[in-house]
Amino acid sequence: MKNIIVQKFGGTSVADTEKIKNVAKAVIREKALGNDVIVVVSAMGHTTDYLIKMAKEISDSPSSREMDMLLSTGEGVSIALLAMALQAQGCPAVSMNAVQVGIMTEKVHSKARIIDIKTDKIKSHLAKGEVVVVAGFQGVTDDLEITTLGRGGSDTSAVALAGALHAKRCDIYTDVEGVYTTDPRTVPHASRLDEISYIEMLELARVGANVLHPRAVETAKQYNVPVRVRSTFKLDNLGTLIIGVDEMELHRPVTGVASDLSQARVVVCDVKDNPGTAAILFNSLAKENISVDMIIQSYARKALNTNDIAFTVEKGDIDKTLEIIQKVKDRIECSNVFVDNKIAKVSIVGAGMIDRPGIAATMFKTLADLGINIKMISTSEIKISCIVAEDQADEAVKGLHRVFHLDCEEVAEVNGDLPDV
């Protein structure tokens, strides 16, 4: 039985017909190695943005169902054109949308999660020697309603297909050459990583690295699917392989630095220090599908029997968040609410941080030496995140990247010692 390779190409890779022809060459190259190939593609270029713009010109608040119907058409164009390009180059191919494949999702529009993938039809086409080109980003419910998967949906589609078909590997082709220690646009000496673990990539994706969406990484980890992030335009470059941490040698305590400017900080002041107060607040937010990231509850003011609760949400959710807080204001008895839109979350990530003292101290001292004040702190076994002023984010990233020896001329060396703190 042949190995199955799933390839995913993003919108920039299929932005026009010439690029689609180039993608076809990459697909044929993989098939020539003796593998069965499934290709997942996104909509061409800025198609999705264009479709959203048209919808907004029609209605200020289009229904989520009709938006899914509209946005799912973008991938339909891409898969048909790529199948044609493969056929024109002598490679048997067939395009399939989510309904034809059987990519089954929950009954949620715009942010659906995949619950099952039917593999029989794909396997029958692979048995005929055909490349199967699948529409990413979309699914179907058991009552045949079209859904979309939200941000990173095509990556998630590709990894889920790889898991369902027990693929040897899932290759995510994009316009960058792999995963870097930080954004090269911020730090020109950032290093491309040959390997990174699922848990490190997941944390980096959650704290601002835009190479892969966290849902795609979670799916890869769940099914233990090796994922390779590589460039569509430099096919000889193998990019970055994402695998289990047990399969890696950990040379550095910190693998990467990321910043996220998409969040805002909300402070709910003088809430009653009673059991259940936080539950009322965050249950109300959860019911409206608002994801909360960092949470800090201050030390209670005993004389007033109150404390403050600070948390972060996506900037796009601020208005809805404030509406919800207003509805529960009397129940939690808060005195005021403050919003800070000018923040950034700066994070360091590394599986080598586990049981390594001094990492947090080094991070905090570096920021202090740069005159950067920390507004909130959140930690896990392999991540430390700090909220800082938005206009200091780049300086913070550069300083942390330097102090943890992640510049390209140093990254190949074993980083056994931490800087003095």
N, C-alpha and C positions, 0 to 999 in steps of 0.2 A: 504494500500500500504506500502511495506517495505521501510525502509530507505536505501539509497544508500551510501556506503562508497567507496571512491577511495583510493587505496593504491599504492604507488610508491616505487620501490626498485631500488637502484642504482647499478652500476657495481660491487662494492665490496660485495654487498649483494648476487649477483648471480655469483660470480667469479668462482665457480666450481660446480659439480653436488651435492656434499654434502650440500653446501650452498643453492642451489636451492631447495633441499628437505626441508631444514630448513625454507625457505621462504614459501613453500607450507603449512607448519604447521601453520605459522602465518596467512596465508590467510584463512585456514580452521577454525582457532580459531575465526576470525572475523565473518565468515559466520555463525558459531554456535551460535552467539549472536542474530541471526534472521535478519541479514542485507543482502541485495544484495551487491555483491562485484565486483568491477572492479579493475584489477591490471595493472599498467603500469610499464614496466621494461626497463632498459638500457641494452646495450650490456655487455657481460660478461667481468669482470675484465679490462684488458688492450687491449681488442679486437680492439677498435677504434684506439689506438696508433699503433697497429700492422698493421692494414689495411692502415693507413696513411704512415707508413714506407714502405710497399710494393709498394704503389703508387709512392712514391718518388724514389724508385729503378727503376721504369719503366720510369718515366718522371719527369723532373725538374719542369714542370709547367702543371700538369694535369688539364683538364677542370673542372670547378665547377660542371657541370652537371654529368660527370662521377664520380667525387668524391662523389656526393650525392647518385648515384646508388651503389657505393661501400660501403659507410659507413652505408647505410640503411640496409645492410645485417646483421650487427651485432645484431640488436634487433630481427631480424627474428629467429636467433638461440635461443635467450633467451626465447622468448614467447612460442616457440614450446616445449622446454625442461620443462618450468614451467608448461605448460598445461599437459604434460605427467606426471610430478611429482604429480600434483593434482589428475589426473585420477587414478594413481597408489595407491593413498591414499584414494580412494573411493569418490572423490569429482568431480562431473561433471564439465568440463571446456572446453573452446574453445579459441584458439589463433586467433588473428586478426591483420593484419598490417594496416597501415594508409589508403591504398586503399580500403581494405575491410570495414573498419569502415566508411570512408568518412571524414577524417581530412583534410579539404580544406585549402590551403595556397595561399598566393600571389605568383606570378611567379618570385621568387628570389631564387637562389641556395645558399646553405650554411648558410644563415641567414634569412630564410623565416619566416613570421608571420602568425599565424592561423587566418583565416577570418570566418570560419564556421565549425561546426562539425555536421555531420548527426548522429542522435541518434536512428533511427528506428531499425537497425540491432542489436545494443547492447541491446536495450529494449526487442527485441524478444528473445534473448538468456537468458537475466535475467528472463524473464517470464517462461522459461523452468527450472529455478533453477540452471542454469549454472554460473560459475565464468567466466567472460570475461577477457582474458589476452591480453592487447593491447601493441603494439610496441610504445615506446616513441621516441622522438627526430626526428620523420619523419612526412611528410605530402604529399599531392598530389594536383596538380593544376587541374583546370577544364578541361585541355586537357591531363590529366593523366601523367604529368611529376612528377617524384619523387623528393621531396625536403627534406632538413634537416633544423632544427630550430636553429642550432648554439649552443653556450654554454648554459648550463642549459636547453636544449631542452626537456629532459624527465620530469623534474619538471614542465615545462610550459605545456607539453602535459597533465600531470595528473591534474593540477589545471584547465585547460581549459575544460577537460572532466567533472570534478566535477561541474563547472559552467553551462555547457550545459545541464547536467542531473539533476540539482538542488540537488546535493548530500548534505547529512547532513554534511560531513566533508571530507577533503583530508588529508590522513596521508602520510608524506614523511619519509620513513624509510632509515636510513643511518648508518654510522659507528660511529656516535657521539650520545650522549644522549639528545641532544636538542640544543637550542641557549644559548650561554654563554655571559657574560658581556664583555669578550674579548677572544682571543685565549688562551686556557689553556696551550698550549705549550710555550707561552710567559710568562703568569702569572699563575702559578700552583694553586693559590687561587681564580681563576676566578669562578664566580657563575653561575649555570644554572638557567635560568629564567623560571618561571612557565608560564608566559604570556608575550606577547609583541604585540604591535599594528602593523597593516599593515604599517603605515607610518614610524615607527621606524625601522621595519625589512627592509623596502625598502631602507632607508638611509644607514643602516648598510651593506646591500648587495652591495650598490653602492660604498661604501668607503672601501671595502676589506674583509668583512665577507663572507666566502665561503660556508656557510651552504645552502643558497638558492640563485638562480639567480634572479636579479631584475625583469626580465620579468615575472617570476612565481609569485612573490609577487604582481606585478602590476595587473596581471590577477585575483589573489585571491581578491584583494581590489575591482576591478571592479565588480566582481560577488558576493562580500560579502561571500566568501567561507571560513569557518574556516579551518585553516591548522595546523596540528600537526606535529612537527618535532620530531622524536623518533628513538631509536636504534633498528636495526634488531635483535640484539643479546641480548637485555634486554627487552623482550616484556611486562614485568610488569611495566616498567618505562614509564610514560605517556609523558615524554619529555616536549616540549614547545608548547603552543597553541598560534597561531597568529590570532588575532581578531581585530575588529574595536576599535579605541581609546575610543569611547563613552561607550564601554562595560567594560572599565577598570577603576581601581582606580590608579591614578598616585601618587606613594609615593616618587619618586626620580626625581630630575630634569634631571639627566643623567642616561640613561639605559645601554649604552655600549660604549666601546672604540674599534676602529679598525685601522689597518694600511694596506696600499696598496703599494706594492713595484713594481707594474706592469707598472707604468707610468713614462714618461720622461717629462722634462720641456723644452719648446722651447721659445726662446726670439727673436722676430723680431725687429731689432733696427732701430731707426730713420725713421719710416714710416711717410709719409706726414700727417699732421693733417688737413685732408680735409674730408668733408662728403662722405661716401661711401667706404672709404679705408678699414675699418674692414669688410664691407660686401663683398668686392672683395676677401679678404683673406679667410674668413670662408665659403662663398658660394663655393669657389673652393675646399675646404677640404670636405664639405658636399657632393658634387657631386661624390667624390671618396669614399663615405661611411666611412669617418674617423670621429670618434666621439671625440669631444673636451670636456674636463671636466672643469677645472678651467681656467678663463680668467681674466687677469688684464691689463688695459691700463694705462700707467703712465701719470703723469701730463705733459702736453705739454710744450716743450721748445719753448717759443714764439719767441725767436730770430731766431731760425732755422725753426720754424713752423713744428716741428716734435715731435713725442713721440715714446715710445717703447710699444710693445704688447707682453705679456707673456701668454702662455697657456700650458696646459698639454694634452698629448695624450698617448695612449698605446705604450709601447716600440716597439711592433711589427709593429707599423704604422710609425715609425720614418723615414725610408728611403723614403716611399711614400710621407710623409709630406714634407720632404726637396725637393723632386722633384717638388711638387706642388708650394711650395714657390718660387723655382727657376723660374718657368714658369710665375708667376705673379710679380716677383721682380721689373721689370721695371714699372709696373702699379701702385704699391704701393710705389715705390721709396725708398725701404729700403736699408740701408747701409751694414748690416751684419746680420747673423743669428747664434745664439748660442744654443747648445743643452746640457742639463745636464741629464745624464742617472742615476746618483747616488743620486736619491731623493726617498723620501717616503711620502705618504699622510697619516697623522695621524688625526683621527677624533673622536669627541665625538658626541653622538646622544641621544636624549631624548625628548619625547613629553612634559615632564614637564619643558622644557627649555622656553616654550612660556611665554613671559611677566615676566621672572625671571631675574632681573638685577644681574650682577656679575659673570655670567657663563663664558663669554669670558675672563674677567679680571683674573679669577681663572686659566683658561687654560693657558693664556699667561704668567702669573707669575710663574706657575709651570714649564713651559718649560724654562723660563729665569733662574730660580733657578737651573735647571739642566744643564745650560750652552748650551742650544739648541737654535740655531738661526732659526727664522721663515723666509722662503723665499717667501711664498705666503699665503694668507688667503682667505677662501671662507666661506660664512655663508648662512643658511636658517633659517626658524623658529625653526627647531628642530635639526640642525646640525651645527657644526663649524669644518672646516677642515684646517689644516696647512701643508704646504710643508716644510719638514725638510731634513737634510742629511740622506741618506739611513742607514748609520751605527749608527745613533742615534734613529732609529725608535723604537726598543724594549725598550730602556730606557724611551722614551717619553710615550709609552703605559703603562709601569709599573707605572710611576709617576702619570699619569692622572687617572689610575684605582684606585690608592691609595687615591689621593686627593678627588675624588668624592665618596669615601666610597663604592666601588663596590666589595671588597674582600668578600669571602663567609661568613666570620664570622660577617660581617657588613650588608650585603645586605638585610637581613630580617628586619632590623630596618628601621623605617621611617626617611628618610634623609631630615629633615626640614630645617636645617641650612647649609649654604655654609661655606667653610673654609674662614678665614680672608685673604684679599688680600692687 
